[in-house]
Every structure is written in C-alpha cells, then in structure tokens.
Amino acid sequence: MIVGIPKEIKNNESRVGMTPAGVFELVKNNHKVYVQSDAGEGSGFFNQDYQQAGAIILDTIGQVYAMSEMIVKVKEPIEEEYDLIQKGQILFTYFHFASSEALTKAMIKQKAICIAYETVEDEEGTLPLLTPMSEVAGRMAIQQGAKYLEKPVKGRGVLLGGVPGVAPGKVLVLGAGVVGIQAAKMAAGLGAHVTILDINMKRLRYVNDVMPPHVVTEFSNEFNIRRLIKTHDLIIGGVLLKGAKAPNLITRDMLKEMRPGTVIVDVAVDQGGCVETTKPTTHEDPIYIIDDVVHYSVANMPGAVPYTSTMALTNVTLPYALKLANLGWEAACAKDASLNKGLNIVEGKVVYQEIIEAFGWEEVVA
Ligand SMILES: NC(=O)c1ccc[n+]([C@@H]2O[C@H](COP(=O)([O-])OP(=O)(O)OC[C@H]3O[C@@H](n4cnc5c(N)ncnc54)[C@H](O)[C@@H]3O)[C@@H](O)[C@H]2O)c1
C-alpha cells in the first residue's frame, strides 16, 4: 500500500502521524511511504531521519494526499484539507466527529474511509489509542501544577516536595483513571502528599495496592471534596463519564473555601471539565484566576510535548496502521474487532451510531 504522512496544519499542532521507526516498519513490510517535507520537524524528526528509514519526501501536502492510498495523521483534517481527500482513501487519525457536524458532513462528501483513533476499542472496553495521551496529560498535570504554585505566577508559593523541616505540598486528584493515576505517581515521586478520589472501589483498591503510603485514597462525594479542597495546594481534575459531560465536582461557591493561590489543573476540560469555572485555555495563555484560585485548563496538553506524544501515539497506532496496509481496510477490520470499532464513515455512509445520535439525524446522511 502507499501510505502518506502529511504535516499537521491545525494551529499549534507539532505532533506528526508517524515516527521514522514507524516508517521503517512499513517499508520493511514492502509498503511505500511518502512524508511531507518537514512534517516531523516539530516533534524532532527531520527529513533525513525519514529518508534513512526508507520514506520518500514530497514537497507539498497536495502531493501527499494525491499520491497515497492511506493517510496517517494526528488531528482531524481541517477545512483547507477537505478537498485534498479522495474517494476511497483511508484516513487513520483522531476525528472526534460527534463534536463537529461540519467535519462529519465534509468527510461524508469526500467518500473517504474514516477510521478514528478515539473509537478503536479493545475487549475490555478501553480505548487503546486514547490511553497514551491521557498518560502524557496526567504526568504533565503535575509539572504544570508545580509551576503555577510558584508565587510570581500567583500560586501559593509552595514547593510540592517540601524540604527537610517543612512539610511537602498536598495534591488532590479527582478520578483514579489513567490521568489520575499518572498524576498521583508523579506527585508522589516529587514527595508530595497525595489524596486520590474515585467512585469506583476497584480503582481505589488498585491505587491502594500499588502506591506508596503517602498516596491515600478516599471515596469521591461532595462532603469529602468540600473538606479536602480547604487543605490541598494543587487539585487535578481527571474524571470521565464515558460519552457524557464531566460532572461538576467543584462548584463556583467552593472556590471561596480554598486558600488563595490554590491551583486547579482540570485535565477533563475536553469533556467540559469537572470544575464549574473551567473554560478551555491554550498553551499561549494557559491560566486564569477566579476568586484567587489559579485555573489551568489547556485542552490539548500533549501538544506541548510533541516529541514524547508523537512517540507514545505511534507506539500504539503502528500495529493497526500495519494491519490496514498489509490487508486493506475491509479485511483488516473484519479480522480485528478493535479496529472495526474505529470505522466511523465508509464511502459517504456514517457507520458509527453515536455520530448519528449526536446530531439528531434520523438516518444516515449520504
Ligand atoms: N486536556 C487534555 O489535554 C487531555 C488529554 C488526555 C485526556 N484528557 C481527558 O482527561 C479525562 C480523564 O481521562 P482518563 O483517560 O483518565 O479517563 P478514565 O476513564 O481512565 O478515568 C476516569 C475516572 O473518573 C472516575 N470518575 C467518574 N466519576 C467520578 C466522580 N464523581 N468522582 C471521582 N471520580 C470519578 C472513573 O471511575 C474513572 O476511574 C477525560 O475527560 C479525557 O478526555 C484530557
């Protein structure tokens, strides 16, 4: 198969759909790979790295789309890419169709085969192509939180690890899922005292088993949250209700109960956030302050560490990309139930029920 890796053109996106290591695997399997010139530069991979791995570099994004049977990328195509997409071309990337009717209609019109990373689902019901980005965001949440706890940026002026003779900072983690556990691990590693909350007792038991004694678990309810926010310096929002808006576990009135300079990193911002006052921010302007509480709520946290994120993403996408290239999309999806769940739009037909429901369409728009 001929596989194309275009440069991402969405604002501030420095990740790329495939690393040189991924190209190497595809070429080893007798596939041809076209990479747009400088596609990997933002992630620290250069044209010569791709050439050494066996790719052919093309000058323009138009050439990559025109000459490839499958496009592997990171973000959904944006408007200027729509007309480059060809009938029957496989697009393997994040789409998040339910959040954009315009994108959905455009992909229906182009009659491509849209396989969405975010809906590939394994036998346990987990989403293997979303997990690495939650791992990145969870770990990063502590790095960012530690930074914004510093006084010059209006934080409480607390060093998370403390020093001999001074108690460490306190971190409250809402949700013991992928984000929450990674955040707790990083905070614990810095020496902070960590409290992690969930409503799922299985998750709490797991955390209790694997974490050191300065990570404590409590059940998530309003009473406990109201009590704990008064004494914690950094709060991480990592809750998720599958397919729904995140619940507002911290309401506006609770901000007044927190000490000035408390920092909230609401990672769940992409699902509406678990704090009532959360609104999406960007890496250029990541924080805002309400009632003396610093809010950090960047919606694409992994975008700030593209080297790590690109590698983490392609580690998990490559086996599927290889399957698609080796077998073609029909045989690959027939053989692999997880990949089959990734099929969202096939040659103008929406095949993923949640998309139809999200827009209130009665039937498939073709
Ligand atoms: N901002 C970013 O850049 C970014 C990056 C990656 C992920 N995310 C988001 O982070 C969020 C968490 O993702 P995840 O992969 O950790 O999800 P996950 O499903 O692994 O974990 C979510 C956890 O929340 C728990 N939960 C549900 N209701 C709760 C409640 N009332 N109180 C406490 N816990 C509760 C669940 O039991 C589960 O353990 C998602 O919204 C995800 O989209 C954001």
The ligand as a Gaussian input file, in Angstrom:
#p B3LYP/6-31G(d) Opt

LIG

0 1
 N       -6.662000      18.167000      28.461000
 C       -6.032000      17.245000      27.771000
 O       -5.111000      17.537000      27.012000
 C       -6.421000      15.802000      27.924000
 C       -5.560000      14.799000      27.473000
 C       -5.930000      13.466000      27.697000
 C       -7.134000      13.177000      28.363000
 N       -7.949000      14.196000      28.762000
 C       -9.220000      13.963000      29.471000
 O       -8.988000      13.587000      30.827000
 C      -10.150000      12.947000      31.318000
 C       -9.799000      11.670000      32.077000
 O       -9.317000      10.710000      31.144000
 P       -8.865000       9.245000      31.610000
 O       -8.227000       8.624000      30.413000
 O       -8.112000       9.315000      32.879000
 O      -10.279000       8.554000      31.882000
 P      -10.532000       7.189000      32.688000
 O      -11.826000       6.650000      32.206000
 O       -9.315000       6.318000      32.655000
 O      -10.705000       7.674000      34.210000
 C      -11.783000       8.438000      34.657000
 C      -12.037000       8.097000      36.115000
 O      -13.008000       9.028000      36.617000
 C      -13.736000       8.308000      37.603000
 N      -14.935000       9.038000      37.999000
 C      -16.138000       9.103000      37.389000
 N      -16.980000       9.865000      38.122000
 C      -16.279000      10.284000      39.211000
 C      -16.584000      11.082000      40.334000
 N      -17.804000      11.610000      40.511000
 N      -15.626000      11.313000      41.251000
 C      -14.383000      10.805000      41.093000
 N      -14.038000      10.011000      40.053000
 C      -14.976000       9.765000      39.134000
 C      -13.991000       6.967000      36.914000
 O      -14.425000       5.979000      37.842000
 C      -12.615000       6.680000      36.318000
 O      -11.794000       5.923000      37.195000
 C      -11.039000      12.716000      30.082000
 O      -12.017000      13.722000      30.023000
 C      -10.079000      12.846000      28.942000
 O      -10.718000      13.207000      27.729000
 C       -7.600000      15.491000      28.543000

